[in-house]
Amino acid sequence: MSEQHTYRVIVRGTWDGLAEEARARLLAGAADHGLTSMRFTQEGTLSYEPSPLKHFSMRFVVVSDAADGEEMAGALAEERAETTLRALGYGFTALKSTVTDLDTMKINRKPASRR
């Protein structure tokens, strides 16, 4: 069994060819998809600004083999985003992902202050 790593992936894209019904649903739900909705989950969370309704992002947690690396984690998240957006009937284009490997991320902690 190979080692598993946990990745945080942000998939960004552009809305494309939205039907009027899809556009209306996005605008009606915009309050639920703003800054406060930004969380990393296995299913992904969608966030976007309603004005102008142009770009969106989805945040995912992906657990995969460390040997497959960040590129595979990004591809898996983009695939999840495509599946979700298509199921919702939302047109999109130009998906790009940014990946952070939580298992190799270095955390710089500030030393305790001396008094």
N, CA, C and O atoms as CSV, one atom per row, in Angstrom:
chain,resi,resn,atom,element,x,y,z
A,1,MET,N,N,0.843,-1.178,0.000
A,1,MET,CA,C,0.000,0.000,0.000
A,1,MET,C,C,0.884,1.236,0.000
A,1,MET,O,O,1.826,1.340,0.786
A,2,SER,N,N,0.576,2.159,-0.879
A,2,SER,CA,C,1.405,3.351,-0.951
A,2,SER,C,C,0.896,4.428,0.008
A,2,SER,O,O,-0.239,4.389,0.485
A,3,GLU,N,N,1.764,5.367,0.262
A,3,GLU,CA,C,1.450,6.456,1.181
A,3,GLU,C,C,0.408,7.394,0.564
A,3,GLU,O,O,0.479,7.727,-0.619
A,4,GLN,N,N,-0.548,7.807,1.373
A,4,GLN,CA,C,-1.590,8.730,0.938
A,4,GLN,C,C,-1.270,10.138,1.431
A,4,GLN,O,O,-0.806,10.325,2.555
A,5,HIS,N,N,-1.523,11.112,0.582
A,5,HIS,CA,C,-1.377,12.507,0.968
A,5,HIS,C,C,-2.720,13.193,0.827
A,5,HIS,O,O,-3.569,12.779,0.037
A,6,THR,N,N,-2.897,14.248,1.606
A,6,THR,CA,C,-4.109,15.060,1.540
A,6,THR,C,C,-3.767,16.368,0.853
A,6,THR,O,O,-2.815,17.053,1.226
A,7,TYR,N,N,-4.551,16.700,-0.150
A,7,TYR,CA,C,-4.328,17.906,-0.936
A,7,TYR,C,C,-5.536,18.834,-0.823
A,7,TYR,O,O,-6.680,18.382,-0.768
A,8,ARG,N,N,-5.266,20.113,-0.790
A,8,ARG,CA,C,-6.319,21.127,-0.924
A,8,ARG,C,C,-6.184,21.677,-2.335
A,8,ARG,O,O,-5.115,22.121,-2.751
A,9,VAL,N,N,-7.297,21.635,-3.058
A,9,VAL,CA,C,-7.261,22.048,-4.459
A,9,VAL,C,C,-8.317,23.122,-4.706
A,9,VAL,O,O,-9.484,22.955,-4.349
A,10,ILE,N,N,-7.898,24.211,-5.313
A,10,ILE,CA,C,-8.829,25.248,-5.759
A,10,ILE,C,C,-8.919,25.146,-7.275
A,10,ILE,O,O,-7.919,25.283,-7.979
A,11,VAL,N,N,-10.134,24.902,-7.768
A,11,VAL,CA,C,-10.380,24.849,-9.208
A,11,VAL,C,C,-11.088,26.132,-9.584
A,11,VAL,O,O,-12.151,26.447,-9.048
A,12,ARG,N,N,-10.496,26.872,-10.509
A,12,ARG,CA,C,-11.095,28.129,-10.965
A,12,ARG,C,C,-11.551,27.967,-12.408
A,12,ARG,O,O,-10.960,27.215,-13.182
A,13,GLY,N,N,-12.613,28.687,-12.754
A,13,GLY,CA,C,-13.112,28.620,-14.113
A,13,GLY,C,C,-13.946,29.835,-14.452
A,13,GLY,O,O,-14.106,30.753,-13.647
A,14,THR,N,N,-14.473,29.816,-15.664
A,14,THR,CA,C,-15.298,30.897,-16.175
A,14,THR,C,C,-16.638,30.322,-16.599
A,14,THR,O,O,-16.694,29.278,-17.248
A,15,TRP,N,N,-17.714,31.002,-16.234
A,15,TRP,CA,C,-19.027,30.579,-16.703
A,15,TRP,C,C,-19.072,30.752,-18.207
A,15,TRP,O,O,-18.522,31.717,-18.739
A,16,ASP,N,N,-19.725,29.819,-18.904
A,16,ASP,CA,C,-19.771,29.882,-20.360
A,16,ASP,C,C,-21.085,29.293,-20.864
A,16,ASP,O,O,-21.449,28.173,-20.507
A,17,GLY,N,N,-21.781,30.043,-21.680
A,17,GLY,CA,C,-23.002,29.546,-22.293
A,17,GLY,C,C,-24.090,29.192,-21.291
A,17,GLY,O,O,-24.799,28.200,-21.462
A,18,LEU,N,N,-24.222,29.993,-20.256
A,18,LEU,CA,C,-25.252,29.719,-19.253
A,18,LEU,C,C,-26.645,29.967,-19.827
A,18,LEU,O,O,-26.911,31.027,-20.393
A,19,ALA,N,N,-27.517,28.995,-19.679
A,19,ALA,CA,C,-28.918,29.182,-20.054
A,19,ALA,C,C,-29.540,30.184,-19.090
A,19,ALA,O,O,-29.061,30.347,-17.967
A,20,GLU,N,N,-30.592,30.847,-19.517
A,20,GLU,CA,C,-31.245,31.845,-18.661
A,20,GLU,C,C,-31.694,31.247,-17.326
A,20,GLU,O,O,-31.588,31.896,-16.286
A,21,GLU,N,N,-32.189,30.021,-17.356
A,21,GLU,CA,C,-32.648,29.360,-16.117
A,21,GLU,C,C,-31.471,29.123,-15.172
A,21,GLU,O,O,-31.588,29.331,-13.964
A,22,ALA,N,N,-30.332,28.686,-15.725
A,22,ALA,CA,C,-29.134,28.444,-14.912
A,22,ALA,C,C,-28.615,29.766,-14.341
A,22,ALA,O,O,-28.238,29.836,-13.171
A,23,ARG,N,N,-28.598,30.797,-15.161
A,23,ARG,CA,C,-28.156,32.123,-14.713
A,23,ARG,C,C,-29.043,32.630,-13.573
A,23,ARG,O,O,-28.552,33.178,-12.587
A,24,ALA,N,N,-30.352,32.439,-13.723
A,24,ALA,CA,C,-31.290,32.877,-12.682
A,24,ALA,C,C,-31.053,32.110,-11.379
A,24,ALA,O,O,-31.096,32.705,-10.302
A,25,ARG,N,N,-30.800,30.784,-11.461
A,25,ARG,CA,C,-30.521,29.989,-10.251
A,25,ARG,C,C,-29.248,30.461,-9.575
A,25,ARG,O,O,-29.201,30.575,-8.350
A,26,LEU,N,N,-28.206,30.739,-10.365
A,26,LEU,CA,C,-26.948,31.223,-9.788
A,26,LEU,C,C,-27.148,32.569,-9.094
A,26,LEU,O,O,-26.664,32.769,-7.980
A,27,LEU,N,N,-27.846,33.478,-9.736
A,27,LEU,CA,C,-28.075,34.794,-9.129
A,27,LEU,C,C,-28.922,34.676,-7.870
A,27,LEU,O,O,-28.671,35.374,-6.888
A,28,ALA,N,N,-29.922,33.798,-7.888
A,28,ALA,CA,C,-30.779,33.618,-6.711
A,28,ALA,C,C,-30.013,33.002,-5.543
A,28,ALA,O,O,-30.319,33.288,-4.385
A,29,GLY,N,N,-29.028,32.167,-5.832
A,29,GLY,CA,C,-28.268,31.496,-4.772
A,29,GLY,C,C,-26.953,32.154,-4.429
A,29,GLY,O,O,-26.172,31.608,-3.650
A,30,ALA,N,N,-26.695,33.318,-4.998
A,30,ALA,CA,C,-25.395,33.975,-4.809
A,30,ALA,C,C,-25.047,34.232,-3.350
A,30,ALA,O,O,-23.880,34.130,-2.974
A,31,ALA,N,N,-26.019,34.557,-2.532
A,31,ALA,CA,C,-25.743,34.847,-1.116
A,31,ALA,C,C,-25.181,33.625,-0.388
A,31,ALA,O,O,-24.461,33.768,0.600
A,32,ASP,N,N,-25.507,32.431,-0.870
A,32,ASP,CA,C,-25.017,31.194,-0.249
A,32,ASP,C,C,-23.672,30.745,-0.815
A,32,ASP,O,O,-23.111,29.747,-0.364
A,33,HIS,N,N,-23.154,31.474,-1.796
A,33,HIS,CA,C,-21.923,31.055,-2.468
A,33,HIS,C,C,-20.866,32.151,-2.490
A,33,HIS,O,O,-20.070,32.231,-3.427
A,34,GLY,N,N,-20.855,32.988,-1.471
A,34,GLY,CA,C,-19.888,34.077,-1.379
A,34,GLY,C,C,-18.688,33.694,-0.526
A,34,GLY,O,O,-18.366,32.514,-0.381
A,35,LEU,N,N,-18.044,34.683,0.025
A,35,LEU,CA,C,-16.827,34.473,0.817
A,35,LEU,C,C,-17.024,33.532,2.000
A,35,LEU,O,O,-16.129,32.755,2.331
A,36,THR,N,N,-18.183,33.597,2.633
A,36,THR,CA,C,-18.405,32.767,3.819
A,36,THR,C,C,-18.610,31.289,3.483
A,36,THR,O,O,-18.579,30.445,4.379
A,37,SER,N,N,-18.816,30.971,2.222
A,37,SER,CA,C,-19.036,29.569,1.843
A,37,SER,C,C,-17.738,28.860,1.464
A,37,SER,O,O,-17.759,27.664,1.173
A,38,MET,N,N,-16.632,29.556,1.462
A,38,MET,CA,C,-15.369,28.980,0.994
A,38,MET,C,C,-14.802,27.993,2.007
A,38,MET,O,O,-14.183,28.380,2.998
A,39,ARG,N,N,-15.028,26.715,1.736
A,39,ARG,CA,C,-14.505,25.637,2.581
A,39,ARG,C,C,-13.958,24.543,1.686
A,39,ARG,O,O,-14.440,24.344,0.571
A,40,PHE,N,N,-12.960,23.839,2.169
A,40,PHE,CA,C,-12.422,22.701,1.434
A,40,PHE,C,C,-13.158,21.449,1.890
A,40,PHE,O,O,-13.120,21.097,3.069
A,41,THR,N,N,-13.829,20.776,0.956
A,41,THR,CA,C,-14.568,19.556,1.258
A,41,THR,C,C,-14.310,18.527,0.164
A,41,THR,O,O,-13.827,18.866,-0.916
A,42,GLN,N,N,-14.635,17.271,0.448
A,42,GLN,CA,C,-14.485,16.209,-0.554
A,42,GLN,C,C,-15.405,16.467,-1.748
A,42,GLN,O,O,-15.015,16.235,-2.893
A,43,GLU,N,N,-16.633,16.948,-1.485
A,43,GLU,CA,C,-17.615,17.191,-2.545
A,43,GLU,C,C,-17.316,18.475,-3.304
A,43,GLU,O,O,-17.733,18.637,-4.451
A,44,GLY,N,N,-16.601,19.377,-2.671
A,44,GLY,CA,C,-16.310,20.670,-3.268
A,44,GLY,C,C,-17.338,21.710,-2.877
A,44,GLY,O,O,-18.525,21.406,-2.756
A,45,THR,N,N,-16.885,22.931,-2.681
A,45,THR,CA,C,-17.802,24.039,-2.421
A,45,THR,C,C,-17.617,25.073,-3.524
A,45,THR,O,O,-16.498,25.412,-3.911
A,46,LEU,N,N,-18.732,25.553,-4.008
A,46,LEU,CA,C,-18.759,26.512,-5.109
A,46,LEU,C,C,-18.863,27.924,-4.559
A,46,LEU,O,O,-19.669,28.184,-3.665
A,47,SER,N,N,-18.059,28.836,-5.081
A,47,SER,CA,C,-18.174,30.240,-4.704
A,47,SER,C,C,-18.018,31.103,-5.949
A,47,SER,O,O,-17.278,30.770,-6.875
A,48,TYR,N,N,-18.740,32.228,-5.943
A,48,TYR,CA,C,-18.707,33.147,-7.076
A,48,TYR,C,C,-19.325,34.477,-6.660
A,48,TYR,O,O,-20.053,34.565,-5.672
A,49,GLU,N,N,-19.021,35.486,-7.425
A,49,GLU,CA,C,-19.606,36.813,-7.235
A,49,GLU,C,C,-20.722,36.975,-8.254
A,49,GLU,O,O,-20.545,36.622,-9.420
A,50,PRO,N,N,-21.874,37.503,-7.835
A,50,PRO,CA,C,-22.992,37.634,-8.761
A,50,PRO,C,C,-22.846,38.774,-9.769
A,50,PRO,O,O,-23.480,38.754,-10.824
A,51,SER,N,N,-22.022,39.754,-9.451
A,51,SER,CA,C,-21.917,40.894,-10.343
A,51,SER,C,C,-20.454,41.226,-10.597
A,51,SER,O,O,-19.776,41.686,-9.678
A,52,PRO,N,N,-19.954,41.020,-11.768
A,52,PRO,CA,C,-20.623,40.331,-12.858
A,52,PRO,C,C,-20.516,38.822,-12.674
A,52,PRO,O,O,-19.561,38.333,-12.069
A,53,LEU,N,N,-21.467,38.104,-13.179
A,53,LEU,CA,C,-21.482,36.640,-13.100
A,53,LEU,C,C,-20.547,36.113,-14.185
A,53,LEU,O,O,-20.967,35.797,-15.298
A,54,LYS,N,N,-19.250,36.027,-13.820
A,54,LYS,CA,C,-18.248,35.670,-14.827
A,54,LYS,C,C,-17.360,34.510,-14.393
A,54,LYS,O,O,-17.231,33.528,-15.124
A,55,HIS,N,N,-16.750,34.608,-13.221
A,55,HIS,CA,C,-15.804,33.584,-12.762
A,55,HIS,C,C,-16.330,32.869,-11.525
A,55,HIS,O,O,-17.195,33.388,-10.819
A,56,PHE,N,N,-15.806,31.680,-11.269
A,56,PHE,CA,C,-16.175,30.913,-10.088
A,56,PHE,C,C,-14.958,30.140,-9.612
A,56,PHE,O,O,-13.961,30.026,-10.324
A,57,SER,N,N,-15.052,29.612,-8.402
A,57,SER,CA,C,-14.033,28.699,-7.890
A,57,SER,C,C,-14.737,27.603,-7.094
A,57,SER,O,O,-15.824,27.794,-6.548
A,58,MET,N,N,-14.080,26.461,-7.051
A,58,MET,CA,C,-14.547,25.341,-6.234
A,58,MET,C,C,-13.359,24.861,-5.424
A,58,MET,O,O,-12.238,24.784,-5.925
A,59,ARG,N,N,-13.619,24.537,-4.159
A,59,ARG,CA,C,-12.555,24.084,-3.261
A,59,ARG,C,C,-12.796,22.632,-2.879
A,59,ARG,O,O,-13.892,22.254,-2.466
A,60,PHE,N,N,-11.742,21.820,-3.028
A,60,PHE,CA,C,-11.832,20.384,-2.781
A,60,PHE,C,C,-10.729,19.910,-1.847
A,60,PHE,O,O,-9.648,20.495,-1.787
A,61,VAL,N,N,-11.023,18.836,-1.119
A,61,VAL,CA,C,-10.010,18.054,-0.425
A,61,VAL,C,C,-9.893,16.765,-1.221
A,61,VAL,O,O,-10.886,16.078,-1.460
A,62,VAL,N,N,-8.668,16.442,-1.632
A,62,VAL,CA,C,-8.413,15.225,-2.404
A,62,VAL,C,C,-7.379,14.403,-1.653
A,62,VAL,O,O,-6.317,14.913,-1.298
A,63,VAL,N,N,-7.680,13.145,-1.410
A,63,VAL,CA,C,-6.722,12.226,-0.802
A,63,VAL,C,C,-6.329,11.237,-1.888
A,63,VAL,O,O,-7.177,10.537,-2.442
A,64,SER,N,N,-5.030,11.185,-2.190
A,64,SER,CA,C,-4.562,10.266,-3.228
A,64,SER,C,C,-3.136,9.830,-2.927
A,64,SER,O,O,-2.497,10.324,-1.998
A,65,ASP,N,N,-2.659,8.899,-3.728
A,65,ASP,CA,C,-1.309,8.376,-3.536
A,65,ASP,C,C,-0.280,9.487,-3.693
A,65,ASP,O,O,-0.337,10.274,-4.638
A,66,ALA,N,N,0.651,9.539,-2.764
A,66,ALA,CA,C,1.691,10.566,-2.813
A,66,ALA,C,C,2.524,10.429,-4.083
A,66,ALA,O,O,3.005,11.425,-4.623
A,67,ALA,N,N,2.694,9.207,-4.557
A,67,ALA,CA,C,3.484,8.974,-5.767
A,67,ALA,C,C,2.852,9.613,-6.995
A,67,ALA,O,O,3.552,9.952,-7.949
A,68,ASP,N,N,1.539,9.779,-6.977
A,68,ASP,CA,C,0.847,10.401,-8.111
A,68,ASP,C,C,1.027,11.911,-8.129
A,68,ASP,O,O,0.897,12.540,-9.179
A,69,GLY,N,N,1.323,12.490,-6.985
A,69,GLY,CA,C,1.670,13.897,-6.889
A,69,GLY,C,C,0.530,14.880,-7.040
A,69,GLY,O,O,-0.640,14.516,-7.161
A,70,GLU,N,N,0.920,16.134,-7.028
A,70,GLU,CA,C,-0.028,17.242,-7.078
A,70,GLU,C,C,-0.780,17.303,-8.406
A,70,GLU,O,O,-1.945,17.700,-8.444
A,71,GLU,N,N,-0.120,16.913,-9.490
A,71,GLU,CA,C,-0.773,16.966,-10.803
A,71,GLU,C,C,-2.014,16.075,-10.842
A,71,GLU,O,O,-3.050,16.465,-11.381
A,72,MET,N,N,-1.901,14.878,-10.268
A,72,MET,CA,C,-3.053,13.966,-10.236
A,72,MET,C,C,-4.146,14.517,-9.327
A,72,MET,O,O,-5.328,14.414,-9.658
A,73,ALA,N,N,-3.780,15.089,-8.207
A,73,ALA,CA,C,-4.779,15.671,-7.302
A,73,ALA,C,C,-5.539,16.789,-8.011
A,73,ALA,O,O,-6.755,16.902,-7.856
A,74,GLY,N,N,-4.848,17.602,-8.775
A,74,GLY,CA,C,-5.491,18.661,-9.534
A,74,GLY,C,C,-6.437,18.108,-10.586
A,74,GLY,O,O,-7.539,18.623,-10.773
A,75,ALA,N,N,-6.003,17.057,-11.271
A,75,ALA,CA,C,-6.840,16.437,-12.301
A,75,ALA,C,C,-8.095,15.816,-11.692
A,75,ALA,O,O,-9.179,15.916,-12.267
A,76,LEU,N,N,-7.950,15.177,-10.532
A,76,LEU,CA,C,-9.111,14.585,-9.860
A,76,LEU,C,C,-10.111,15.661,-9.436
A,76,LEU,O,O,-11.319,15.483,-9.588
A,77,ALA,N,N,-9.611,16.771,-8.907
A,77,ALA,CA,C,-10.496,17.860,-8.484
A,77,ALA,C,C,-11.194,18.488,-9.685
A,77,ALA,O,O,-12.381,18.809,-9.612
A,78,GLU,N,N,-10.476,18.667,-10.782
A,78,GLU,CA,C,-11.090,19.235,-11.981
A,78,GLU,C,C,-12.179,18.306,-12.513
A,78,GLU,O,O,-13.221,18.767,-12.979
A,79,GLU,N,N,-11.938,17.013,-12.443
A,79,GLU,CA,C,-12.951,16.035,-12.870
A,79,GLU,C,C,-14.194,16.123,-11.987
A,79,GLU,O,O,-15.318,16.079,-12.487
A,80,ARG,N,N,-13.993,16.249,-10.674
A,80,ARG,CA,C,-15.129,16.405,-9.755
A,80,ARG,C,C,-15.894,17.686,-10.058
A,80,ARG,O,O,-17.125,17.697,-10.048
A,81,ALA,N,N,-15.161,18.770,-10.329
A,81,ALA,CA,C,-15.809,20.049,-10.641
A,81,ALA,C,C,-16.649,19.922,-11.911
A,81,ALA,O,O,-17.795,20.370,-11.948
A,82,GLU,N,N,-16.080,19.316,-12.944
A,82,GLU,CA,C,-16.820,19.126,-14.201
A,82,GLU,C,C,-18.102,18.332,-13.976
A,82,GLU,O,O,-19.166,18.708,-14.468
A,83,THR,N,N,-17.998,17.239,-13.235
A,83,THR,CA,C,-19.161,16.393,-12.968
A,83,THR,C,C,-20.242,17.167,-12.227
A,83,THR,O,O,-21.417,17.092,-12.585
A,84,THR,N,N,-19.852,17.906,-11.198
A,84,THR,CA,C,-20.809,18.673,-10.402
A,84,THR,C,C,-21.478,19.759,-11.232
A,84,THR,O,O,-22.701,19.899,-11.210
A,85,LEU,N,N,-20.679,20.524,-11.962
A,85,LEU,CA,C,-21.223,21.641,-12.736
A,85,LEU,C,C,-22.147,21.147,-13.857
A,85,LEU,O,O,-23.187,21.751,-14.119
A,86,ARG,N,N,-21.768,20.062,-14.507
A,86,ARG,CA,C,-22.634,19.501,-15.558
A,86,ARG,C,C,-23.949,19.004,-14.972
A,86,ARG,O,O,-25.012,19.212,-15.557
A,87,ALA,N,N,-23.876,18.342,-13.808
A,87,ALA,CA,C,-25.095,17.834,-13.163
A,87,ALA,C,C,-26.044,18.985,-12.795
A,87,ALA,O,O,-27.263,18.815,-12.804
A,88,LEU,N,N,-25.480,20.144,-12.476
A,88,LEU,CA,C,-26.290,21.311,-12.134
A,88,LEU,C,C,-26.769,22.074,-13.376
A,88,LEU,O,O,-27.592,22.985,-13.276
A,89,GLY,N,N,-26.249,21.695,-14.537
A,89,GLY,CA,C,-26.643,22.356,-15.775
A,89,GLY,C,C,-25.946,23.681,-16.017
A,89,GLY,O,O,-26.483,24.547,-16.706
A,90,TYR,N,N,-24.749,23.849,-15.456
A,90,TYR,CA,C,-24.010,25.099,-15.600
A,90,TYR,C,C,-22.929,24.949,-16.666
A,90,TYR,O,O,-22.117,24.025,-16.607
A,91,GLY,N,N,-22.918,25.855,-17.637
A,91,GLY,CA,C,-21.865,25.863,-18.639
A,91,GLY,C,C,-20.617,26.534,-18.086
A,91,GLY,O,O,-20.710,27.503,-17.333
A,92,PHE,N,N,-19.448,26.020,-18.460
A,92,PHE,CA,C,-18.193,26.541,-17.931
A,92,PHE,C,C,-17.079,26.294,-18.941
A,92,PHE,O,O,-17.235,25.524,-19.889
A,93,THR,N,N,-15.958,26.962,-18.716
A,93,THR,CA,C,-14.777,26.762,-19.534
A,93,THR,C,C,-13.535,27.122,-18.726
A,93,THR,O,O,-13.622,27.693,-17.639
A,94,ALA,N,N,-12.390,26.776,-19.278
A,94,ALA,CA,C,-11.081,27.206,-18.765
A,94,ALA,C,C,-10.832,26.829,-17.309
A,94,ALA,O,O,-10.466,27.689,-16.508
A,95,LEU,N,N,-11.023,25.556,-16.951
A,95,LEU,CA,C,-10.728,25.136,-15.576
A,95,LEU,C,C,-9.224,25.084,-15.358
A,95,LEU,O,O,-8.482,24.553,-16.185
A,96,LYS,N,N,-8.788,25.637,-14.243
A,96,LYS,CA,C,-7.382,25.611,-13.823
A,96,LYS,C,C,-7.369,25.313,-12.338
A,96,LYS,O,O,-8.232,25.782,-11.595
A,97,SER,N,N,-6.390,24.535,-11.904
A,97,SER,CA,C,-6.347,24.192,-10.487
A,97,SER,C,C,-5.027,24.613,-9.850
A,97,SER,O,O,-3.978,24.658,-10.493
A,98,THR,N,N,-5.127,24.917,-8.560
A,98,THR,CA,C,-3.979,25.225,-7.713
A,98,THR,C,C,-4.005,24.212,-6.580
A,98,THR,O,O,-5.021,24.057,-5.902
A,99,VAL,N,N,-2.877,23.517,-6.373
A,99,VAL,CA,C,-2.836,22.395,-5.437
A,99,VAL,C,C,-1.838,22.671,-4.320
A,99,VAL,O,O,-0.737,23.166,-4.561
A,100,THR,N,N,-2.242,22.343,-3.089
A,100,THR,CA,C,-1.350,22.409,-1.930
A,100,THR,C,C,-1.341,21.045,-1.263
A,100,THR,O,O,-2.392,20.524,-0.891
A,101,ASP,N,N,-0.154,20.465,-1.110
A,101,ASP,CA,C,0.009,19.179,-0.428
A,101,ASP,C,C,0.146,19.471,1.058
A,101,ASP,O,O,1.166,19.995,1.503
A,102,LEU,N,N,-0.887,19.129,1.825
A,102,LEU,CA,C,-0.880,19.433,3.255
A,102,LEU,C,C,0.156,18.620,4.017
A,102,LEU,O,O,0.591,19.025,5.095
A,103,ASP,N,N,0.558,17.471,3.466
A,103,ASP,CA,C,1.515,16.618,4.170
A,103,ASP,C,C,2.958,17.075,4.008
A,103,ASP,O,O,3.828,16.643,4.765
A,104,THR,N,N,3.225,17.934,3.041
A,104,THR,CA,C,4.590,18.429,2.854
A,104,THR,C,C,4.701,19.931,3.104
A,104,THR,O,O,5.784,20.506,3.001
A,105,MET,N,N,3.589,20.552,3.427
A,105,MET,CA,C,3.568,21.992,3.661
A,105,MET,C,C,4.342,22.319,4.934
A,105,MET,O,O,4.137,21.704,5.980
A,106,LYS,N,N,5.219,23.282,4.824
A,106,LYS,CA,C,5.995,23.712,5.980
A,106,LYS,C,C,5.232,24.818,6.695
A,106,LYS,O,O,4.734,25.752,6.067
A,107,ILE,N,N,5.149,24.704,7.990
A,107,ILE,CA,C,4.473,25.714,8.802
A,107,ILE,C,C,5.525,26.454,9.613
A,107,ILE,O,O,6.258,25.860,10.404
A,108,ASN,N,N,5.580,27.739,9.403
A,108,ASN,CA,C,6.505,28.585,10.169
A,108,ASN,C,C,5.771,29.139,11.368
A,108,ASN,O,O,4.875,29.973,11.236
A,109,ARG,N,N,6.149,28.680,12.508
A,109,ARG,CA,C,5.514,29.152,13.735
A,109,ARG,C,C,6.383,30.249,14.349
A,109,ARG,O,O,7.612,30.187,14.336
A,110,LYS,N,N,5.702,31.244,14.879
A,110,LYS,CA,C,6.429,32.325,15.543
A,110,LYS,C,C,6.869,31.827,16.904
A,110,LYS,O,O,6.102,31.173,17.611
A,111,PRO,N,N,8.106,32.135,17.273
A,111,PRO,CA,C,8.554,31.718,18.608
A,111,PRO,C,C,7.775,32.473,19.684
A,111,PRO,O,O,7.340,33.607,19.482
A,112,ALA,N,N,7.615,31.831,20.803
A,112,ALA,CA,C,6.917,32.461,21.928
A,112,ALA,C,C,7.695,33.700,22.342
A,112,ALA,O,O,8.922,33.673,22.436
A,113,SER,N,N,6.987,34.764,22.584
A,113,SER,CA,C,7.663,35.997,22.978
A,113,SER,C,C,8.129,35.877,24.431
A,113,SER,O,O,7.466,35.279,25.278
A,114,ARG,N,N,9.261,36.454,24.671
A,114,ARG,CA,C,9.816,36.431,26.036
A,114,ARG,C,C,9.414,37.707,26.748
A,114,ARG,O,O,9.442,38.793,26.169
A,115,ARG,N,N,9.047,37.568,27.983
A,115,ARG,CA,C,8.632,38.743,28.762
A,115,ARG,C,C,9.476,38.871,29.966
A,115,ARG,O,O,9.289,39.797,30.755
